[in-house]
């Protein structure tokens, strides 16, 4: 029996417009050349797009080249017509000067495809860091039924009997190399051993975090985020995702019905308890703004900081993605949030049911990896939002503060949680790498490493360079971390307790622009303040000077990105784009 959709499928305006048979013929004609029939396209069945993010340039997402077959089969079996199409590639590790440029570019491309072609609903394939937010941002702008299919993490990496997690092993091995504990060949072996299979990062870096966020927001089927890419369950959930999106098309279950403020607060809580990436802050803000949802800098502290760390997964913990999945993955995490009384169970999801209904009976099967809410790895392990005379906003991931770091910097009697240190300022990462071991800087354990010129405008795109390590001499003395601060980001796989995403950035006149090496900075975790202890008259004098130089644009997109993009505090979105929402309600004009 033919089902009737809640709202007429938009593809009918292309293929079954009784008033414009001439245009119908034009739209149908060229689809015939690969064997699809006019009867199929005119049948009234929904046309389901598969936004293909996998390619040889995107190894983290390449599994989707194979998963698309199972997704297509699910769509066909449920009565839909699949149409797979490519999206702009995003590859965090290899894209220069930074893959952050590509999130907004992929967003733009996907919006144009979903709006301008006869697509009734879409499967958003995700994996590598920015593929998740770019797809969700576009889905909100267009507002057709959309579901997220994660590609899944790699299998656990092992090196000589030791777990080695993607990304995290790089930062830890850098310190070992500086300390003289390994040579460069061993460094390379440790890094390559961390990538044993198809999939994205097997640590709780930005990729795993953002796919967990998609599930916590209600945009993925339960359990989707953490299934390792090579597991049979990954193909199975691809099939089920294909089936479900067809039903969503008939139900007209769109992102605007799912992405509420309550859903985003659930996501913040999830990010905290999994020890998620600090990159989640700009990405979550970007998704919220495109969805028309109000989020505030204070939400990270008010709704996330007091929560415990529950997932014992690198970089904040010990284990990797395979064991996290076997322990129950995101549904088990959500169960713990519900047990702690901090999950909004009523939020709608792509299943058509509430998130509370989805997670019933999904408790963890491995309490070593996913701890009970009442028995966490750490208390108060969330994100702290900072402000002060150097910036209006920055954020710090506290779950990676080690006991050693806390003892050295945050445990002075009478000044617990407060640290003052001498700033060592670097203009970009090249300057840092060239000068970090310069004896003239006299860097000791009482210094704060600062990097500027790394934000959306200065880099451009914002770079993952704030997780700076100490000079080799300090590492050889056993000092593995110094406090770090910057207007860029750091890898979600990093275990550095940095103050990041400082906004406004130096390139647009933020306080880091006039900061000098030798200035004393006070960081207060109790009040969320970060201030340079410089006289106000001296600050005013410095502000009158020129801002630090930054590289010129090298491509047309870099120039356009700099012209239209805002700061990390606000999600680093294309500011002119956020006013466009629900654009699919208006059918584009004919093309001939």
C-alpha atoms as one frame of an Amber mdcrd trajectory, in Angstrom:
protein
   0.000   0.000   0.000   1.323   3.443  -0.958   2.140   5.509   2.124   1.252
   9.173   2.241   3.874  11.573   3.588   2.991  14.103   6.265   4.266  16.785
   3.913   4.470  16.398   0.134   7.926  15.319  -1.006   9.807  18.197  -2.572
  11.144  15.936  -5.347   7.611  15.923  -6.815   8.220  19.518  -7.895  10.930
  18.186 -10.198   9.427  14.950 -11.445   5.640  15.259 -11.180   4.639  18.880
 -11.693   1.396  18.701 -13.720   1.730  22.322 -14.807   5.229  22.059 -16.260
   5.580  18.843 -18.199   8.343  20.448 -20.276  10.485  20.917 -17.187   9.626
  17.447 -15.879  10.949  16.003 -19.120  14.159  17.993 -18.796  14.745  16.923
 -15.191  14.048  13.265 -15.948  15.936  12.940 -19.197  19.553  12.655 -18.134
  18.885  10.397 -15.156  17.954   7.759 -17.710  21.547   7.373 -18.880  22.631
   5.187 -15.974  19.624   2.927 -15.973  17.185   4.423 -13.507  13.641   4.620
 -14.878  11.236   7.484 -15.192   8.653   5.367 -13.399  10.865   5.146 -10.312
  11.438   8.870 -10.118   7.750   9.580 -10.701   6.513   6.892  -8.304   6.014
   9.214  -5.341   8.670   7.409  -3.295  11.105   9.652  -1.425  14.501  10.368
  -2.928  17.111   9.931  -0.221  20.496  11.581  -0.580  23.640   9.942   0.766
  26.192  12.702   1.436  29.375  10.775   0.683  32.337  12.102   2.699  34.591
   9.131   1.982  37.376   9.304  -0.584  41.062   8.587  -1.016  41.731  12.126
   0.249  39.681  11.427   3.394  41.062   8.169   4.845  39.216   8.622   8.149
  35.923   8.522   6.229  36.919   6.144   3.436  34.910   3.328   5.048  31.790
   5.114   3.779  32.720   4.193   0.211  31.830   0.622   1.258  29.137   1.461
   3.826  27.147   3.349   1.197  26.157   0.024  -0.377  24.512  -1.149   2.846
  22.900   2.257   3.315  21.482   2.118  -0.211  20.123  -1.385   0.439  18.373
  -0.164   3.569  16.860   2.768   1.676  15.633   0.511  -1.143  14.195  -2.086
   1.211  12.252   0.614   3.041  10.802   2.009  -0.185  13.095   4.938  -0.895
  15.279   5.806  -3.877  18.941   6.359  -2.925  21.113   8.969  -4.612  24.728
   9.131  -3.487  26.762  12.271  -4.103  30.235  13.537  -3.065  30.966  16.295
  -0.597  34.043  18.448  -0.161  36.818  16.293   1.397  38.014  16.978   4.928
  41.139  15.353   6.364  42.386  16.777   9.656  45.899  15.319   9.595  46.975
  16.339   6.111  45.110  19.485   5.025  47.294  22.598   5.047  47.237  25.253
   6.383  44.383  23.701   8.434  41.290  21.570   7.894  39.328  24.151   9.868
  38.973  26.049   6.596  37.030  23.127   5.153  34.204  22.896   7.681  32.528
  26.049   6.413  33.346  25.244   2.786  31.839  21.744   3.070  28.830  23.300
   4.776  28.276  25.683   1.882  28.562  22.939  -0.712  26.163  20.622   1.098
  23.580  23.380   1.531  23.589  24.039  -2.208  23.207  20.340  -3.027  20.395
  19.689  -0.565  18.530  22.833  -1.589  19.071  22.784  -5.337  18.507  19.110
  -6.137  15.397  16.880  -5.776  16.351  15.389  -2.403  13.648  14.668   0.166
  15.854  13.468   3.043  19.541  12.817   3.594  21.968  10.458   5.281  24.906
  12.519   6.518  28.034  10.357   6.593  30.533  11.481   9.225  33.824  10.508
  10.779  36.734  12.951  10.685  36.367  15.934  13.016  34.632  18.536  10.892
  32.487  16.276   8.738  30.008  15.974  11.607  29.387  19.681  12.308  29.480
  20.674   8.627  26.789  18.115   7.807  24.581  19.018  10.768  24.976  22.740
  10.091  23.813  22.195   6.509  20.925  19.975   7.579  19.671  22.757   9.856
  19.961  25.395   7.155  17.963  23.337   4.663  15.817  21.505   7.261  14.880
  18.332   5.452  14.805  15.021   7.352  18.406  14.084   8.135  20.182  11.301
   9.983  23.864  10.944  10.872  25.759   7.760  10.017  29.172   7.645  11.667
  31.999   5.708  10.023  33.405   4.586  13.364  36.861   4.595  14.930  39.815
   2.453  13.956  40.589  -0.721  15.860  42.780  -0.246  18.926  46.421   0.449
  18.103  49.199  -1.568  19.779  52.954  -1.029  19.879  55.106  -3.607  21.643
  52.249  -4.615  23.930  51.206  -1.037  24.741  47.998   0.664  23.647  48.849
   3.535  21.297  46.007   5.877  20.434  45.856   8.024  17.328  47.064  11.549
  17.913  47.673  11.021  21.603  50.690   8.850  20.805  52.139  11.724  18.741
  52.048  14.227  21.583  53.343  11.718  24.144  56.073  10.501  21.800  57.196
  14.072  21.137  57.970  14.370  24.829  59.793  11.027  24.823  61.841  12.153
  21.811  62.734  15.436  23.516  63.737  13.535  26.662  66.021  11.263  24.632
  63.993   8.132  25.504  63.285   7.204  21.846  64.776   8.028  18.449  63.006
   9.293  15.345  62.491   5.819  13.864  60.794   4.661  17.057  58.697   7.830
  16.956  57.463   6.935  13.461  56.769   3.308  14.390  54.710   4.313  17.414
  52.699   6.755  15.295  51.994   4.345  12.440  51.130   1.484  14.793  48.293
   3.618  16.159  46.408   3.310  12.843  45.753  -0.433  12.324  42.520  -0.344
  10.311  39.899   1.713   8.516  38.208   4.356  10.616  38.771   7.685  12.324
  40.790   8.364  15.515  40.493   5.553  18.057  41.030   7.975  20.946  38.388
  10.314  22.388  39.691  13.042  20.102  37.522  15.436  18.165  36.286  12.781
  15.717  34.965  10.416  18.397  33.682  13.375  20.400  31.709  14.890  17.541
  30.172  11.566  16.544  29.172  11.075  20.191  27.675  14.568  20.084  25.570
  13.655  17.044  24.164  10.703  18.971  23.630  12.747  22.152  21.768  15.375
  20.112  19.434  12.654  18.887  20.584  12.674  15.260  22.002   9.103  15.103
  20.547   5.709  15.830  21.437   4.552  19.376  24.922   3.060  19.526  25.982
   4.373  16.130  28.809   6.661  17.220  31.283   4.191  18.724  31.037   1.036
  16.578  34.553   0.474  15.148  34.682   0.869  11.386  35.656  -2.765  10.589
  33.055  -4.384  12.869  30.090  -6.164  11.284  27.780  -3.989  13.383  28.965
  -0.974  11.389  27.498  -2.402   8.181  24.381  -3.430  10.049  23.734   0.025
  11.441  24.379   1.522   7.993  21.534  -0.662   6.716  19.252   0.305   9.600
  20.108   3.971   9.088  19.076   3.656   5.444  15.786   2.088   6.447  15.084
   4.655   9.143  15.677   7.743   6.976  12.896   6.620   4.638  10.452   6.539
   7.535  11.733   9.942   8.660  10.983  11.302   5.190   7.373  10.121   5.446
   7.101  11.415   9.019   8.680  14.759   8.079  10.987  14.399  11.086  13.366
  17.287  10.492  16.379  18.673  12.436  14.314  21.641  13.611  12.154  19.232
  15.623  15.166  17.569  17.267  17.773  20.278  17.797  16.491  22.121  20.860
  18.403  23.913  23.594  17.756  20.921  25.872  19.377  18.628  23.296  22.453
  20.845  23.096  22.777  20.908  26.882  22.626  17.100  26.827  25.503  17.250
  24.356  27.595  19.489  26.630  27.070  17.042  29.496  28.048  14.126  27.277
  31.232  15.870  26.138  32.230  16.396  29.767  31.746  12.854  31.025  33.504
  11.231  28.046  36.526  13.530  28.407  35.728  14.976  24.986  37.646  17.375
  22.796  37.948  21.108  23.420  37.164  21.513  19.702  33.604  20.578  20.593
  33.050  24.128  21.846  33.250  25.982  18.496  31.603  23.104  16.618  28.680
  22.847  19.033  28.242  26.605  18.971  28.281  26.560  15.162  25.626  23.840
  15.008  23.479  25.636  17.569  23.638  28.934  15.742  22.632  27.361  12.440
  19.789  25.598  14.261  18.635  28.889  15.802  19.360  27.676  19.337  20.811
  30.008  21.969  23.960  28.738  23.672  26.100  30.854  25.963  29.766  30.659
  27.023  28.581  30.150  30.588  26.728  26.972  29.570  30.024  25.085  29.458
  30.718  25.878  33.094  27.144  25.875  34.421  25.989  22.667  32.725  29.242
  20.776  32.261  32.019  21.634  34.676  30.582  20.065  37.835  30.048  16.716
  36.122  32.476  13.801  36.582  34.733  12.029  34.099  33.188   8.608  33.423
  34.940   7.286  30.296  38.442   5.912  30.901  39.527   6.606  27.325  42.643
   8.362  26.006  43.659  11.176  26.160  41.997  11.742  29.566  42.136   8.017
  30.410  43.770   4.726  29.430  41.712   2.807  26.890  40.674   3.228  23.244
  37.619   3.074  21.019  37.106  -0.678  20.685  36.765  -1.220  24.394  34.614
   1.900  24.770  32.207   0.430  22.214  32.156  -2.968  23.900  31.513  -1.239
  27.222  28.287   0.181  25.807  29.389   3.337  24.009  27.299   6.483  24.036
  24.019   4.815  25.166  25.790   3.601  28.317  27.168   7.099  28.916  23.686
   8.571  28.526  22.378   5.978  30.979  24.867   7.239  33.564  23.830  10.839
  32.955  20.222   9.772  33.458  21.192   7.909  36.631  22.864  11.092  37.863
  19.707  13.047  37.183  21.315  15.386  34.655  20.013  14.071  31.322  16.920
  15.600  29.756  15.210  12.324  28.835  12.371  13.918  26.876  14.397  15.158
  23.913  13.138  13.805  20.585  15.501  11.727  18.411  15.646  10.346  14.879
  14.026   7.127  16.096  10.810   9.064  16.661  11.148   8.279  20.357  12.720
  10.223  23.203  16.354   9.809  24.161  15.181   8.361  27.474  13.252   5.644
  25.659  16.231   4.923  23.385  18.642   4.209  26.239  16.401   2.025  28.395
  18.389  -1.057  29.426  21.625   0.149  27.802  23.795   0.232  30.956  27.540
  -0.318  30.652  28.905  -3.844  30.318  32.407  -2.856  31.442  32.653  -0.737
  34.577  36.403  -0.352  34.197  35.926   1.686  31.007  32.613   3.424  31.698
  32.384   4.188  35.400  29.179   4.563  37.418  28.116   8.173  37.909  28.720
   7.841  41.646  32.204   6.306  41.190  33.943   8.430  38.540  37.552   8.717
  37.479  37.513  12.407  38.419  35.072  14.809  40.022  34.306  18.145  38.355
  36.012  17.230  35.086  34.277  19.543  32.648  35.190  22.676  30.736  35.850
  26.058  32.287  35.010  29.223  30.382  37.495  32.052  31.022  37.458  35.804
  30.485  39.752  38.642  31.474  41.704  41.589  30.151  43.380  39.432  27.472
  40.186  38.104  25.894  36.418  37.948  26.306  36.258  34.173  26.070  38.500
  31.122  26.188  37.976  27.562  27.348  39.944  24.957  29.267  39.472  21.183
  29.315  40.059  20.174  32.926  39.735  16.390  32.599  43.341  16.224  31.299
  44.839  18.071  34.284  47.212  15.480  35.720  47.969  15.133  39.414  51.527
  16.256  38.671  50.285  19.396  36.872  47.813  20.175  39.654  50.454  19.730
  42.346  52.964  21.992  40.587  50.677  24.813  39.473  47.331  24.699  41.223
  48.028  23.627  44.804  49.916  26.515  46.410  48.676  26.889  50.016  46.137
  29.677  50.218  46.080  30.004  46.422  44.616  26.691  45.342  43.474  26.844
  41.723  45.480  30.021  41.048  48.722  30.314  39.097  50.892  33.275  38.124
  53.606  32.922  35.522  55.843  34.806  33.137  54.532  34.843  29.567  56.684
  33.562  26.712  54.967  34.804  23.550  55.256  33.157  20.128  53.908  34.479
  16.830  52.616  31.279  15.284  53.905  27.731  15.361  56.979  28.327  13.191
  58.188  30.905  15.691  57.492  28.458  18.521  59.435  25.596  16.913  62.352
  27.868  16.016  62.705  29.445  19.470  61.338  27.084  22.123  64.821  25.779
  22.927  66.495  29.208  22.820  68.357  29.616  26.155  67.888  33.384  25.915
  64.186  32.958  26.701  65.135  31.518  30.095  62.027  29.311  30.187  61.487
  27.573  33.499  58.622  25.783  35.217  57.120  29.131  36.271  56.448  30.252
  32.698  53.286  30.264  30.588  53.696  29.519  26.869  51.492  31.779  24.719
  50.832  31.484  20.991  49.002  34.047  18.901  48.146  34.477  15.237  46.461
  31.051  15.321  42.792  32.054  15.186  40.249  31.962  12.348  41.495  35.170
  10.739  45.176  35.044  11.643  46.017  31.522  10.507  43.507  31.482   8.632
  40.988  28.908   9.786  42.328  28.442  13.354  45.130  25.950  13.931  45.680
  23.162  16.447  48.931  24.584  17.789  48.238  25.613  21.389  49.328  22.266
  22.874  52.951  23.397  23.034  55.436  21.286  24.946  58.181  22.692  27.174
  61.763  23.111  25.941  63.795  19.911  25.769  65.833  20.896  28.822  62.729
  21.015  31.032  61.378  17.737  29.655  64.709  16.099  30.430  64.252  17.334
  34.017  60.869  15.592  34.159  58.620  18.593  33.512  56.298  17.299  30.807
  53.801  20.200  30.721  53.781  23.953  31.087  50.624  26.055  31.207  49.743
  27.089  27.655  47.433  29.744  26.248  46.475  30.745  22.724  43.962  32.127
  20.253  44.005  28.879  18.287  42.862  25.368  19.097  44.583  22.139  20.033
  44.077  18.597  18.854  41.265  16.799  20.597  43.701  13.921  21.089  46.054
  16.092  23.156  46.478  15.669  26.903  47.645  19.258  27.406  45.624  21.345
  29.914  45.592  24.505  27.787  43.497  27.664  27.701  42.238  27.695  24.126
  40.083  29.414  21.527  40.795  32.865  22.992  38.402  35.368  21.432  38.809
  37.949  20.068  42.032  36.707  18.517  45.170  38.786  18.092  44.582  39.286
  14.352  41.462  41.338  15.048  42.938  43.270  17.981  42.420  40.868  20.880
  44.561  41.201  23.995  47.171  38.694  22.903  48.146  41.223  20.210  49.680
  43.559  22.791  50.978  40.937  25.243  54.774  40.972  25.695  57.177  38.235
  26.678  57.968  38.775  30.342  54.491  39.994  31.324  53.022  38.155  34.295
  49.691  36.388  33.720  47.374  35.310  36.517  45.098  32.321  35.867  42.341
  31.686  38.413  40.332  28.503  37.960  38.098  29.440  40.880  36.725  32.572
  39.216  37.343  31.776  35.554  39.618  34.802  35.179  42.770  35.151  33.111
  44.480  38.543  33.380  47.828  40.042  32.561  49.196  42.027  35.497  50.075
  45.150  33.545  49.104  48.740  34.441  46.001  49.981  32.584  47.870  52.999
  31.232  50.544  50.729  29.790  47.864  48.527  28.243  46.273  51.604  26.628
  49.663  52.659  25.257  50.303  49.221  23.776  46.881  49.124  22.139  47.907
  52.148  20.124  50.656  50.166  18.430  50.377  47.992  15.326  48.879  44.495
  15.586  51.203  41.556  14.929  51.464  40.708  11.243  49.863  37.552   9.877
  50.257  35.789   6.524  48.324  37.037   3.521  45.651  34.884   1.909  46.918
  32.333  -0.591  43.628  31.240  -2.186  40.304  32.892  -3.044  38.592  30.810
  -0.353  41.061  31.930   2.327  40.272  35.541   1.464  36.522  34.952   1.497
  36.776  32.920   4.710  38.587  35.774   6.449  36.039  38.283   5.219  32.963
  36.375   6.395  34.012  34.242   9.400  33.558  35.150  13.050  35.454  34.166
  16.178  35.795  30.787  17.903  33.640  31.973  20.808  30.737  32.215  18.363
  31.528  29.018  16.467  33.716  30.563  13.726  30.757  30.399  11.349  30.128
  32.340   8.169  28.227  35.121   9.886  26.073  35.926   6.867  24.890  32.283
   6.738  23.184  31.897  10.124  20.089  33.817   9.041  19.273  31.100   6.486
  17.142  28.377   8.093  14.480  26.068   6.773  15.182  27.102   3.208  13.758
  23.884   1.716  10.231  25.116   2.418  10.620  27.249  -0.698  11.222  25.311
  -3.924  13.972  26.811  -6.106  12.879  28.453  -9.340  13.118  26.439 -12.562
  16.429  26.423 -14.394  15.115  26.817 -17.954
